[in-house]
Amino acid sequence: MNLTIYQVDAFTKEVFKGNPAAVCPLDEWLDEALMQRIALENNLAETAFFVKSGDVYEIRWFTPLSEIDLCGHATLASGYVLFEILKTEEARVRFHSHKSGELTVEKQGDLLVLDFPSRPVAPTAAPDGLAEALGKAPKEVLKARDYFLVYENEREILDIQPNFSKLLEIGAHGYIVTAKGESADFVSRFFAPEVGVPEDPVTGSSHCNLIPFWAERLGKTELFARQVSARGGELFCELKADRVKIGGNATLYLKGEIYV
């Protein structure tokens, strides 16, 4: 069996920046174990697989270690493949995830805009060992699926050097660290060693938490965000009721074939 694979750098206009995602369009679903093995072989934060079903695309996302419930950058990358390579005539493509419902990607000029569920966070107690694992205690600790940790300023976010072994001992899916930005409304980083992604370069799903939080904190619904990982990424954000809009660019790095 030969499968076409694309690798797309999401949330950037330049290759080698943003977040690389593998995208595998399928005619029909593969065995789940095979998709997991392909994701492990790709060794990227996420590999997206999608299958057309009527007027929507069923989509699933795999890290090197497990299937996850929601992924922004690989959905953006999948939209890029449909618009720019497979040349869909639609201005908006609809994806359906059994874990996160309907998601869309809309082409707006040179931007691709995700429509995702808003996931507000709530205050929680800091888990034992958190400050030691991150090197500095946050000023606020909140949580939805992931721990959401607010720091004083952008410099503190840049300076965090996680001890990933200690984060694994805590046992959470992921850790969002964030602060008010200097060159953006807010900045963030995202760590998820439990699912095989020590630091994710640019994370769409974390902005489902970040956008409602910072919209309320800053008193506005349209925000510009930067994820300040080594590769970096830019996100154009909007809160719309119980949904969030996450806009970004994407660029193709490679096209190839998988032989399985």
C-alpha positions as CSV (number, residue, x, y, z in Angstrom):
1,M,0.0,0.0,0.0
2,N,1.3,3.5,-0.9
3,L,0.0,6.5,0.9
4,T,0.6,10.2,0.0
5,I,2.0,12.3,2.8
6,Y,2.5,16.0,3.1
7,Q,4.5,17.8,5.8
8,V,3.3,21.4,6.3
9,D,4.7,24.1,8.6
10,A,1.7,25.7,10.3
11,F,1.3,29.1,11.8
12,T,4.1,30.5,9.7
13,K,4.9,31.8,6.2
14,E,8.4,30.3,6.3
15,V,9.7,26.7,6.2
16,F,11.6,25.7,9.3
17,K,9.4,27.8,11.5
18,G,5.9,27.3,13.0
19,N,4.8,23.8,13.8
20,P,5.4,20.9,11.4
21,A,2.5,18.5,10.9
22,A,2.2,15.4,8.7
23,V,-1.0,15.1,6.7
24,C,-2.2,11.8,5.2
25,P,-5.4,12.1,3.1
26,L,-7.1,8.6,2.9
27,D,-9.8,7.0,0.8
28,E,-10.8,4.9,3.7
29,W,-9.7,4.5,7.3
30,L,-6.6,2.4,8.1
31,D,-6.3,0.2,11.1
32,E,-5.8,2.4,14.2
33,A,-2.6,0.6,15.1
34,L,-1.1,1.3,11.7
35,M,-2.0,5.0,11.9
36,Q,-0.3,5.1,15.3
37,R,2.8,3.4,13.9
38,I,2.9,5.9,11.0
39,A,2.7,8.8,13.5
40,L,5.6,7.2,15.5
41,E,7.7,6.8,12.4
42,N,7.0,10.4,11.4
43,N,8.1,11.5,14.9
44,L,6.3,14.9,14.6
45,A,4.1,16.4,17.3
46,E,1.0,15.3,15.3
47,T,0.1,13.4,12.2
48,A,-3.4,14.1,10.8
49,F,-5.4,11.5,8.8
50,F,-8.7,12.5,7.1
51,V,-11.3,10.7,5.0
52,K,-14.0,12.5,2.9
53,S,-17.5,11.5,4.1
54,G,-20.2,13.3,2.1
55,D,-19.6,17.1,2.4
56,V,-17.4,16.8,5.5
57,Y,-14.0,15.3,6.3
58,E,-13.6,12.9,9.2
59,I,-10.3,13.7,10.9
60,R,-8.1,12.0,13.5
61,W,-4.8,13.1,15.1
62,F,-1.9,11.1,16.5
63,T,1.2,12.1,18.4
64,P,4.1,9.6,18.4
65,L,2.5,7.9,21.4
66,S,-1.2,8.2,21.3
67,E,-4.4,9.6,19.6
68,I,-5.5,13.0,20.9
69,D,-8.8,14.7,21.2
70,L,-8.0,18.0,19.4
71,C,-5.2,19.4,17.4
72,G,-5.1,22.9,15.8
73,H,-1.9,23.0,13.8
74,A,-2.5,19.7,12.1
75,T,-6.1,20.7,11.2
76,L,-4.7,24.0,9.8
77,A,-2.2,21.9,7.8
78,S,-5.0,19.6,6.6
79,G,-6.9,22.7,5.4
80,Y,-3.8,23.9,3.6
81,V,-3.5,20.6,1.8
82,L,-7.2,20.7,0.7
83,F,-7.0,24.3,-0.4
84,E,-3.6,24.6,-2.0
85,I,-2.7,21.1,-3.2
86,L,-6.0,19.1,-3.7
87,K,-7.6,22.3,-4.9
88,T,-11.0,22.1,-3.2
89,E,-13.4,24.7,-4.7
90,E,-14.9,25.4,-1.3
91,A,-14.0,28.6,0.6
92,R,-14.5,26.7,3.9
93,V,-13.9,23.0,4.6
94,R,-15.7,21.1,7.4
95,F,-14.0,18.5,9.5
96,H,-15.7,16.2,12.0
97,S,-13.9,14.7,15.0
98,H,-15.6,12.1,17.1
99,K,-13.8,13.6,20.1
100,S,-14.3,17.3,19.4
101,G,-17.3,17.7,17.1
102,E,-17.4,19.9,14.0
103,L,-14.4,22.0,13.2
104,T,-13.9,24.2,10.1
105,V,-11.0,25.8,8.3
106,E,-11.9,28.9,6.2
107,K,-9.6,30.6,3.6
108,Q,-9.5,34.4,4.2
109,G,-7.0,35.9,1.9
110,D,-3.6,34.4,2.8
111,L,-4.8,33.3,6.2
112,L,-6.4,30.0,7.1
113,V,-8.9,30.4,10.0
114,L,-9.8,27.6,12.4
115,D,-13.2,27.6,14.1
116,F,-12.8,25.6,17.3
117,P,-14.6,25.2,20.6
118,S,-13.8,27.6,23.4
119,R,-12.4,25.8,26.5
120,P,-12.4,28.1,29.5
121,V,-10.1,27.3,32.4
122,A,-10.9,27.3,36.1
123,P,-8.7,27.9,39.1
124,T,-7.2,24.8,40.7
125,A,-4.6,23.8,43.2
126,A,-1.0,23.5,42.0
127,P,0.1,19.9,41.8
128,D,3.0,18.8,44.0
129,G,6.4,19.4,42.2
130,L,5.1,21.9,39.7
131,A,7.4,24.8,40.6
132,E,10.4,22.5,40.7
133,A,9.5,21.0,37.3
134,L,9.2,24.4,35.7
135,G,11.9,26.2,37.6
136,K,9.6,29.0,38.8
137,A,6.2,29.0,40.5
138,P,3.4,30.6,38.4
139,K,1.3,33.4,39.9
140,E,-1.9,31.7,38.9
141,V,-2.8,28.0,38.4
142,L,-5.9,27.1,36.4
143,K,-6.9,24.0,34.5
144,A,-9.2,22.5,31.8
145,R,-7.7,19.5,30.1
146,D,-4.2,20.9,30.6
147,Y,-2.7,22.9,33.4
148,F,-2.9,26.6,32.6
149,L,-0.1,28.6,34.3
150,V,0.0,32.3,34.3
151,Y,3.3,34.2,34.8
152,E,4.2,37.8,35.4
153,N,5.7,38.7,32.0
154,E,7.0,37.5,28.6
155,R,10.6,37.2,29.9
156,E,9.6,34.6,32.4
157,I,7.9,32.5,29.7
158,L,11.1,32.7,27.6
159,D,13.3,31.7,30.5
160,I,11.4,28.5,31.5
161,Q,13.5,25.4,31.1
162,P,11.3,22.5,32.1
163,N,12.5,19.4,33.8
164,F,10.5,16.9,31.6
165,S,11.2,14.0,33.9
166,K,9.6,15.9,36.8
167,L,6.6,16.9,34.6
168,L,6.1,13.3,33.7
169,E,5.9,12.5,37.5
170,I,3.0,14.9,37.8
171,G,1.2,13.0,35.2
172,A,-0.9,15.7,33.3
173,H,-1.6,15.6,29.6
174,G,-0.1,19.1,29.0
175,Y,1.1,22.4,30.5
176,I,0.3,25.8,29.0
177,V,2.5,28.6,30.3
178,T,1.4,32.1,29.4
179,A,1.8,35.8,30.2
180,K,0.8,39.2,28.8
181,G,3.0,39.9,25.8
182,E,5.4,42.7,24.7
183,S,5.1,42.4,20.9
184,A,1.7,40.6,21.1
185,D,-1.4,40.6,23.3
186,F,-0.2,37.4,25.0
187,V,2.5,34.8,24.6
188,S,2.6,31.2,25.5
189,R,4.5,27.9,25.4
190,F,3.1,24.3,25.6
191,F,4.7,21.2,27.1
192,A,3.2,17.7,26.7
193,P,5.9,15.1,27.5
194,E,3.2,12.5,28.5
195,V,2.1,12.2,24.9
196,G,5.6,12.3,23.4
197,V,5.8,16.0,22.7
198,P,8.2,17.7,25.2
199,E,7.6,21.1,23.7
200,D,5.1,21.8,21.0
201,P,6.3,24.6,18.7
202,V,2.8,26.2,18.1
203,T,-0.3,24.8,19.6
204,G,-3.8,25.6,18.2
205,S,-5.7,23.6,20.8
206,S,-4.1,25.5,23.7
207,H,-5.5,28.7,22.3
208,C,-9.0,27.2,22.9
209,N,-8.0,28.0,26.6
210,L,-5.9,31.0,26.0
211,I,-8.3,33.1,23.9
212,P,-11.2,33.1,26.4
213,F,-8.8,33.7,29.3
214,W,-7.0,36.7,27.7
215,A,-10.2,38.1,26.1
216,E,-11.6,38.5,29.6
217,R,-8.4,39.6,31.2
218,L,-7.6,42.2,28.5
219,G,-11.2,43.3,27.8
220,K,-11.3,42.6,24.0
221,T,-12.3,39.8,21.7
222,E,-9.7,40.2,18.9
223,L,-6.2,39.3,19.9
224,F,-2.8,38.7,18.4
225,A,-0.7,36.0,20.0
226,R,2.8,34.6,19.7
227,Q,3.9,31.1,20.8
228,V,7.5,31.8,21.8
229,S,9.1,28.4,21.3
230,A,12.4,28.1,19.5
231,R,10.6,27.8,16.1
232,G,7.9,30.4,17.0
233,G,4.5,31.1,15.5
234,E,1.9,33.8,15.1
235,L,-1.8,33.4,15.7
236,F,-4.7,35.8,14.9
237,C,-7.4,35.1,17.5
238,E,-11.0,36.0,18.1
239,L,-13.5,35.0,20.8
240,K,-17.0,34.4,19.4
241,A,-19.4,33.2,22.1
242,D,-18.5,29.6,22.9
243,R,-16.2,29.3,19.8
244,V,-12.8,30.6,19.0
245,K,-11.3,31.7,15.7
246,I,-7.6,30.9,15.3
247,G,-6.0,32.3,12.1
248,G,-2.6,31.5,10.7
249,N,-0.5,30.9,7.6
250,A,1.0,27.6,6.4
251,T,3.6,26.5,4.0
252,L,4.5,23.2,2.4
253,Y,7.8,21.5,3.3
254,L,7.6,18.2,1.6
255,K,5.4,15.7,-0.3
256,G,6.2,12.0,-0.3
257,E,4.9,8.5,-0.3
258,I,4.6,6.0,2.5
259,Y,5.1,2.3,1.7
260,V,3.3,0.0,4.1
